Amino acid sequence: MLKTAILIATVLVCISMFLNLWRVFIGPSRPDRILALDTMYINSIALIILFGIASSTTLYFEAALLIAMLGFVSTAAMCKYILRGDLIE
């Protein structure tokens, strides 16, 4: 039962990632593309966590935490770049 739920969740997250990738390439504006990239980070974290649950190891949870931190910092940097035009003042 758990393997089936993990498989269904993985398929749905992969579909969501492909839709986000489409938004990155076809997005009407830069903020929409940044938001799509941020959502792709969240989806990649979900995939790593699902893989960690399926393989019954805790190593993947640490990798998901690192990706979450990098995703937050990169989103903040991209938003600052769009608002001000430079990252370092």
C-alpha positions as CSV (number, residue, x, y, z in Angstrom):
1,M,0.0,0.0,0.0
2,L,2.8,2.4,0.9
3,K,4.7,1.6,-2.3
4,T,1.7,2.4,-4.4
5,A,1.1,5.7,-2.6
6,I,4.8,6.7,-3.1
7,L,4.6,5.7,-6.8
8,I,1.4,7.8,-7.3
9,A,3.0,10.8,-5.5
10,T,6.2,10.5,-7.5
11,V,4.3,10.5,-10.8
12,L,2.2,13.6,-9.7
13,V,5.3,15.5,-8.6
14,C,7.1,14.7,-11.8
15,I,4.1,16.0,-13.8
16,S,4.2,19.1,-11.7
17,M,7.9,19.5,-12.4
18,F,7.3,19.3,-16.2
19,L,4.5,21.9,-15.9
20,N,6.9,24.2,-13.9
21,L,9.6,23.7,-16.6
22,W,7.1,24.7,-19.2
23,R,6.4,27.9,-17.1
24,V,10.1,28.6,-16.9
25,F,10.4,28.6,-20.7
26,I,7.1,30.1,-21.7
27,G,6.5,32.4,-18.7
28,P,5.2,35.9,-19.6
29,S,7.5,37.8,-17.3
30,R,10.7,37.3,-15.2
31,P,8.9,37.1,-11.8
32,D,6.7,34.3,-13.2
33,R,9.9,32.4,-14.2
34,I,11.5,32.9,-10.8
35,L,8.4,31.7,-9.1
36,A,8.4,28.6,-11.4
37,L,12.1,27.9,-10.5
38,D,11.2,28.2,-6.8
39,T,8.4,25.8,-7.2
40,M,10.8,23.4,-9.0
41,Y,13.1,23.5,-6.0
42,I,10.1,22.5,-3.8
43,N,9.2,19.7,-6.2
44,S,12.8,18.4,-6.2
45,I,12.8,18.4,-2.4
46,A,9.5,16.4,-2.5
47,L,11.1,13.9,-5.0
48,I,14.1,13.4,-2.8
49,I,12.0,12.9,0.3
50,L,9.8,10.4,-1.5
51,F,12.9,8.5,-2.6
52,G,14.2,8.6,0.9
53,I,11.0,7.1,2.2
54,A,11.0,4.5,-0.5
55,S,14.5,3.4,0.2
56,S,14.2,3.7,4.0
57,T,17.3,5.8,4.6
58,T,17.7,9.2,6.3
59,L,20.6,10.3,4.1
60,Y,18.3,11.8,1.5
61,F,16.5,14.0,4.1
62,E,19.8,15.9,4.7
63,A,20.2,16.4,1.0
64,A,16.6,17.8,0.8
65,L,17.4,20.2,3.6
66,L,20.5,21.5,1.7
67,I,18.5,22.0,-1.5
68,A,15.8,23.8,0.5
69,M,18.4,26.2,1.9
70,L,20.0,26.8,-1.5
71,G,16.6,27.3,-3.1
72,F,15.6,30.0,-0.5
73,V,18.9,31.9,-0.9
74,S,18.8,31.8,-4.7
75,T,15.2,32.9,-4.9
76,A,16.0,35.9,-2.6
77,A,19.0,36.8,-4.7
78,M,17.1,36.6,-7.9
79,C,14.3,38.8,-6.5
80,K,16.8,41.3,-5.3
81,Y,18.4,41.4,-8.7
82,I,15.1,42.0,-10.4
83,L,14.2,44.8,-8.0
84,R,17.6,46.7,-7.9
85,G,19.6,45.5,-10.9
86,D,22.5,44.3,-8.8
87,L,23.2,41.9,-6.0
88,I,25.9,43.7,-4.1
89,E,25.4,47.3,-3.1
